């Protein structure tokens, strides 16, 4: 049994509207982003598959109410989504809209009721070949969850429960884990892909997990675990560098961590492993808008900036008796503390007054008779729960499909995978299809289909004298005679008429390409009917644009 099963993990898959795919998801209530096809499978299939391969059986899809009917119908009808032994549950919180932030989403009552134990958050646009159970085991090893002195039954009973004060004092609250992947020099890399500005530091000798022969499968992952010190979108980092005329790092960061590595070509995969207590912390911090930038971004700074952890509420669940409730405005009022070091108390440094006569810092509460001064002192930044990072550099595929160019490159990469009938189920990739050409009887003999780098779904009709190379064609498509298709993705039901030439295009569902048309690097909206002999390059061909002409 997988460790994630025995330890009771659960997964939340966030199914957003997909504004970056406005050519194909202009009506998210009918066709949301999570149902878009990548490699002839719905996008959400890969996120569910990642959770299932991780051994997580408690999987919940979170979708806006407007998209709920479409997602629910797809889970019952789509053959790829019905192939799972246990179906994930679907919730559509009433207050969830298309523009709500991910941290705001976690505060909704329906989502709060779903979270009952430690959990992992996964975006619906994730494709991850990495074994998820190894990632979870690495988190367990660094957080002391896997302890040889405790039985498996004790570990199962401990998860999903609030730790006692004694446990907190002895071990502290468990931290979190975020995943980052390389964006350049990969087979699926695209030009201009979004990246993040990431700063990490190595774990110390006593913090690094022990690698034993039994952990040979997860050794590579554990060796790439490090402390996450800073993360922000690369665009934000460039704006700050232009404003500051250089890269400025705070003294408190350099004083806390002597060895820092800055990464600029990696991207946040939005895979987060969270302990149960994060649910309560996010619920109490109403000013947190997103998980990636607000929650994770500020949590990383709390590890080296004194006082920020208290403002974020990282200590309140642990020191409820000694800390007053935070006001909602405290998060915004501490905006200066996020980017600046603590102010120096010049009065305490004065040589004309005794330090004993000065007042204590404001954040230290007067001692109570029942509490010692040590208990009343706020924890240091280094004592707060840490957020760690896994920096992926291996050959396994990890990608977020949130841009048409990435959808195209990833689909073409999946089309090159050897099928199960070619290499067998054991040797095949977890993303491999049973057959490269599902309906070979519908392919005319005089046509040329490059089987090594093409993927054809069910009921795809290819007429004579067609040439198809390095393409991914979904089910029920029809390619008429003489058509030329190269490096393209055709979604379900698309039609390409005779002698049309397509190169580097994404064709939407049930769209029709006119006879002898020439399209290069174009996107064609669903159900759009293009006229004959149309010539276009690097355009988004939308229905309303055609009607306007």
Buried (B, 14 or more C-beta within 10 A) or exposed (E): EBBBBBBBBBBBBBBBBBEBBBBBBBEBBEBBBBBBBBBBBBBBBBBBBBBBBBBBBBBBBBBBBBBBEBBBEBBEEBEBBEEBEEEBEBBBBEBBEBEBBBBBBBBBEBBBEBBBBBBBBBBBBBBBBBBBBBBBBBBBBBBEBBEEEEEEEEBBEBBBEEBEEEEBEEEBBBBBBBBBBBBEEBEBBBEEBBBBBBBBBBBEEEEBBEBEEEBEEBBBBBEBBBBBBBBBBBEEBEEBEEEEEEEEEBEBBEEBBEEBEEBEBBBBBBBBBBBBBBBBBBBBBBBBEBBBBBBBBBBBBBBBBBBBBBBBBBBBBBBEEBBEEBEEEBBEEBEEBBEEEEEEEEEBEEEEEEEEEEEEEEEEBEBEEEEEEEEBEBBEBEEBBBBBBBBBEEEBBBBBBBBBBBBBBBBBBBBBBBBBEBEEEEEBBBBBBEBBBBBEEBBBEEBEBBBEBBBBBBBBBBBEBBBBBBBBBBBBBBBBBBBBBBBBBBBBBBBBBBBBBBBBBBBBBBBBBBBBBBBBBBBBBBEBEBEEEBEBEEBBBBBEEBEEE
